Amino acid sequence: MPGDVTRFAPSPTGFLHLGHAHAALFAAAHAVNGRFLLRIEDIDQTRCRPEYTAAVFDDLAWLGLHWEQPVRQQSQHLEDYRQALGTLEQLGVLYPCFCTRADIVREVGDIHRAPHGPDGVLYPGTCRGLSRAEAQERLDAGLPYALRLDVQQAQQMSGGPLLWTDRRQGVQRAEPQIFGDVVLARKDTPTSYHLAVTVDDALQGVTLVTRGQDLRAATDVHRLLQALLDLPTPDYQFHGLLCGPDGKRLAKRDQAKTLRAMRAEGLTARDVHTLAGF
């Protein structure tokens, strides 16, 4: 019986740390008798750098991992995301949003009491009610905008309850409304994380998505997009998050010690496997 197709999909915005090693080894371990893919999620061209991409390849090879070629880099496949956006536009579930963060804060009032979702304060829907003429006038004026998913409208079009399978906890019911009207693209960026990973996983034939528990809720948005775009739904499995001595999750923004630094200190790949729980 063939095994699963899994993937490790880092963003090259810094060097990999122990948490990344855990995620990569977890995905590879679940591809036994199957296929393990590496994907570079480099849509954010303001933060992604070629040297970090090169370091991803080097660090993972040092860990002893092997992946299929060619490696998919999102920045080289923008047309795939534009096509998906075109489908969603034809369905009538997208609308342009011209609100800045300051506009949203003013609209919601007390941000501590405003409704929150996994990504923070829920967008209050200010631009959802703009007429086509009003929206077009602002687009013609060249104003910055984001394309948001009208989640309520999208759910009505999705055709009933949306289900997905957690390999450990069984069948789950998606509740994408907890995110509100998520951003799927911006004026100068033709995709978001949510749209890109959904399209990529389908195009690459991924059958098991492995993720950290911090991204579990995002699965509900991805399940809605799968329904709208008529894409297959993989299974999902989630792993815990590694924490530092301070109890905080390892993260690039907190300058978590990198695999490169560990290598420089003399640790072996086997040492890092052990530290990462494998």
C-alpha positions as CSV (number, residue, x, y, z in Angstrom):
1,M,0.0,0.0,0.0
2,P,1.5,3.4,-1.0
3,G,2.4,5.8,1.8
4,D,1.4,9.4,2.2
5,V,2.7,12.5,0.3
6,T,3.8,15.0,2.9
7,R,5.6,18.3,2.7
8,F,7.8,20.7,4.8
9,A,7.2,24.3,3.7
10,P,9.3,26.9,5.4
11,S,9.4,30.6,4.6
12,P,13.0,31.8,3.9
13,T,12.8,34.8,6.2
14,G,15.7,33.7,8.4
15,F,17.7,30.6,9.3
16,L,16.1,27.4,10.5
17,H,15.9,26.6,14.2
18,L,15.1,23.5,16.3
19,G,11.4,24.0,15.8
20,H,11.8,23.8,12.1
21,A,13.9,20.7,12.5
22,H,11.1,19.1,14.5
23,A,8.5,20.0,11.8
24,A,10.6,18.8,8.9
25,L,11.5,15.5,10.7
26,F,7.8,15.0,11.7
27,A,6.7,15.4,8.0
28,A,9.4,13.1,6.7
29,A,8.6,10.5,9.3
30,H,5.0,10.4,8.0
31,A,6.1,9.8,4.4
32,V,7.6,6.4,5.1
33,N,6.8,4.3,1.9
34,G,5.5,7.5,0.4
35,R,6.9,10.9,-0.8
36,F,8.4,13.8,1.1
37,L,8.3,17.2,-0.6
38,L,10.1,20.4,0.2
39,R,8.3,23.7,-0.7
40,I,9.7,27.2,-0.3
41,E,7.0,29.7,0.7
42,D,8.7,32.9,-0.5
43,I,5.7,35.1,-1.4
44,D,6.8,37.8,1.0
45,Q,9.6,39.4,-1.2
46,T,10.3,42.1,1.4
47,R,11.5,39.5,4.0
48,C,12.5,36.4,2.0
49,R,16.1,36.3,0.9
50,P,18.0,33.8,-1.5
51,E,20.6,33.1,1.1
52,Y,18.0,31.9,3.5
53,T,16.6,29.6,0.8
54,A,20.1,28.2,0.2
55,A,20.5,27.7,3.9
56,V,17.2,25.7,4.1
57,F,18.6,23.2,1.5
58,D,21.9,23.0,3.3
59,D,20.5,22.5,6.8
60,L,18.0,19.9,5.8
61,A,20.6,17.9,3.9
62,W,22.8,18.1,6.9
63,L,20.0,16.6,9.0
64,G,20.0,13.7,6.5
65,L,16.7,14.5,4.8
66,H,16.0,13.8,1.1
67,W,13.2,15.4,-0.9
68,E,12.0,15.2,-4.5
69,Q,13.1,17.6,-7.2
70,P,12.2,20.2,-8.4
71,V,11.4,22.1,-5.2
72,R,8.4,24.3,-5.6
73,Q,9.0,27.9,-4.9
74,Q,5.8,29.9,-4.6
75,S,7.3,33.1,-6.1
76,Q,7.7,31.2,-9.4
77,H,4.1,30.1,-9.6
78,L,2.1,33.4,-9.1
79,E,-0.1,32.6,-12.0
80,D,-1.5,29.6,-10.2
81,Y,-2.7,31.9,-7.4
82,R,-4.1,34.4,-9.9
83,Q,-6.2,31.7,-11.5
84,A,-7.6,30.6,-8.2
85,L,-8.4,34.3,-7.3
86,G,-10.1,34.5,-10.7
87,T,-12.3,31.5,-9.9
88,L,-13.3,33.1,-6.5
89,E,-14.1,36.4,-8.2
90,Q,-16.4,34.6,-10.7
91,L,-18.1,33.0,-7.7
92,G,-18.7,36.5,-6.2
93,V,-17.1,35.7,-2.9
94,L,-14.3,38.3,-3.0
95,Y,-14.5,42.0,-2.3
96,P,-11.8,44.8,-2.3
97,C,-11.1,46.2,1.2
98,F,-9.5,49.7,1.4
99,C,-9.2,49.8,5.2
100,T,-5.9,50.4,6.9
101,R,-5.1,48.9,10.3
102,A,-5.9,52.4,11.8
103,D,-9.3,52.4,10.0
104,I,-10.1,49.0,11.5
105,V,-9.1,50.1,15.0
106,R,-11.3,53.1,14.7
107,E,-14.2,51.0,13.5
108,V,-14.1,48.4,16.2
109,G,-13.5,50.9,19.0
110,D,-12.1,49.2,22.1
111,I,-9.9,46.5,20.5
112,H,-9.8,44.6,23.8
113,R,-13.6,44.2,23.8
114,A,-14.0,43.7,20.0
115,P,-14.5,40.2,18.7
116,H,-11.3,38.3,18.1
117,G,-10.3,35.3,16.0
118,P,-7.1,33.3,15.7
119,D,-5.4,36.1,13.8
120,G,-6.5,38.9,16.2
121,V,-9.4,41.4,15.9
122,L,-12.0,40.4,13.4
123,Y,-12.5,42.6,10.5
124,P,-15.8,44.4,11.0
125,G,-16.8,44.2,7.3
126,T,-16.6,47.9,6.6
127,C,-15.9,47.5,2.8
128,R,-18.2,44.6,2.3
129,G,-21.1,46.9,1.8
130,L,-19.5,49.1,-0.8
131,S,-21.4,49.3,-4.1
132,R,-19.6,48.1,-7.2
133,A,-19.4,51.7,-8.4
134,E,-17.8,52.9,-5.1
135,A,-15.3,50.0,-5.1
136,Q,-14.4,50.6,-8.7
137,E,-13.9,54.3,-8.2
138,R,-11.4,53.6,-5.4
139,L,-9.6,51.0,-7.5
140,D,-9.4,53.4,-10.4
141,A,-7.9,56.0,-8.1
142,G,-5.1,53.5,-7.4
143,L,-5.8,53.2,-3.7
144,P,-4.1,50.3,-1.8
145,Y,-6.4,47.4,-1.2
146,A,-6.8,43.8,0.0
147,L,-9.0,41.2,-1.5
148,R,-11.1,39.7,1.3
149,L,-13.2,36.5,1.3
150,D,-16.8,37.1,2.2
151,V,-16.9,34.1,4.5
152,Q,-20.6,34.1,5.1
153,Q,-21.4,34.1,1.4
154,A,-18.7,31.6,0.7
155,Q,-20.1,29.2,3.3
156,Q,-23.5,29.5,1.8
157,M,-22.0,28.5,-1.6
158,S,-20.0,25.6,-0.3
159,G,-22.9,23.3,-0.1
160,G,-23.4,22.2,3.5
161,P,-21.1,21.3,6.4
162,L,-17.4,21.2,5.7
163,L,-15.6,18.2,7.1
164,W,-11.9,17.3,7.4
165,T,-10.0,14.5,9.0
166,D,-7.5,14.8,11.9
167,R,-5.6,11.6,11.9
168,R,-5.6,11.6,15.7
169,Q,-8.9,13.1,16.6
170,G,-11.1,11.9,13.7
171,V,-13.6,13.9,11.6
172,Q,-13.7,17.6,12.3
173,R,-16.3,20.2,11.2
174,A,-14.7,23.4,9.8
175,E,-15.7,26.7,11.4
176,P,-14.0,29.3,9.1
177,Q,-16.2,32.1,10.4
178,I,-14.0,32.3,13.4
179,F,-11.4,34.1,11.2
180,G,-13.9,36.6,9.8
181,D,-13.4,37.8,6.2
182,V,-9.7,36.8,5.7
183,V,-7.4,38.5,3.3
184,L,-6.5,36.3,0.3
185,A,-4.4,38.8,-1.7
186,R,-3.3,42.4,-1.8
187,K,-2.9,45.0,-4.6
188,D,0.8,44.1,-5.0
189,T,0.8,40.5,-3.7
190,P,-1.4,38.0,-5.7
191,T,-1.9,35.6,-2.8
192,S,-1.9,35.1,0.9
193,Y,-0.7,32.2,3.0
194,H,-4.2,30.7,3.2
195,L,-4.7,30.7,-0.6
196,A,-1.2,29.7,-1.6
197,V,-0.9,26.7,0.6
198,T,-4.3,25.4,-0.3
199,V,-3.5,25.7,-4.0
200,D,0.0,24.2,-3.6
201,D,-1.1,21.2,-1.6
202,A,-3.6,20.3,-4.2
203,L,-1.3,20.8,-7.2
204,Q,1.5,18.8,-5.5
205,G,-0.8,15.9,-4.6
206,V,-0.2,16.2,-0.8
207,T,-2.3,13.6,1.0
208,L,-1.3,14.4,4.6
209,V,-0.6,17.9,5.8
210,T,1.5,18.0,8.9
211,R,1.4,21.2,10.9
212,G,2.1,22.7,14.3
213,Q,-0.8,23.1,16.7
214,D,-0.5,26.8,16.2
215,L,-1.9,26.4,12.6
216,R,-4.7,24.0,13.5
217,A,-7.4,26.7,13.2
218,A,-6.2,27.7,9.8
219,T,-7.3,24.3,8.5
220,D,-10.9,25.5,8.6
221,V,-10.2,28.4,6.2
222,H,-8.3,26.0,3.9
223,R,-11.2,23.5,3.9
224,L,-13.6,26.3,2.8
225,L,-11.2,27.3,0.0
226,Q,-10.9,23.6,-1.1
227,A,-14.7,23.4,-1.4
228,L,-15.0,26.7,-3.4
229,L,-12.1,25.8,-5.8
230,D,-13.2,22.1,-6.1
231,L,-9.9,20.8,-4.7
232,P,-9.2,17.5,-2.9
233,T,-9.1,17.6,0.9
234,P,-6.0,15.9,2.4
235,D,-5.9,14.5,5.9
236,Y,-4.2,16.5,8.6
237,Q,-1.9,15.7,11.6
238,F,-0.6,18.2,14.1
239,H,2.5,18.3,16.2
240,G,3.4,20.1,19.4
241,L,5.6,23.2,19.4
242,L,9.1,23.3,20.9
243,C,9.7,25.9,23.5
244,G,12.8,27.6,24.8
245,P,14.0,27.8,28.4
246,D,11.7,30.7,28.9
247,G,8.7,28.6,28.0
248,K,8.0,30.6,24.9
249,R,7.6,28.9,21.5
250,L,10.8,28.9,19.4
251,A,10.4,31.6,16.8
252,K,12.7,33.5,14.4
253,R,11.4,36.9,15.7
254,D,12.6,35.9,19.1
255,Q,16.1,35.0,17.8
256,A,15.7,31.3,18.6
257,K,19.1,29.6,18.3
258,T,19.6,28.5,14.7
259,L,20.7,25.1,13.4
260,R,23.7,26.9,11.9
261,A,24.7,28.1,15.4
262,M,24.3,24.6,16.8
263,R,26.5,23.2,14.0
264,A,29.1,25.8,14.8
265,E,29.0,24.8,18.4
266,G,29.9,21.2,17.4
267,L,26.5,19.5,17.6
268,T,26.0,16.6,15.2
269,A,23.0,15.9,13.1
270,R,22.2,13.1,15.5
271,D,22.3,15.5,18.5
272,V,19.8,17.8,16.7
273,H,17.5,14.8,15.9
274,T,17.5,14.0,19.6
275,L,16.9,17.6,20.7
276,A,14.0,17.7,18.2
277,G,12.5,14.6,19.6
278,F,13.5,12.1,16.8
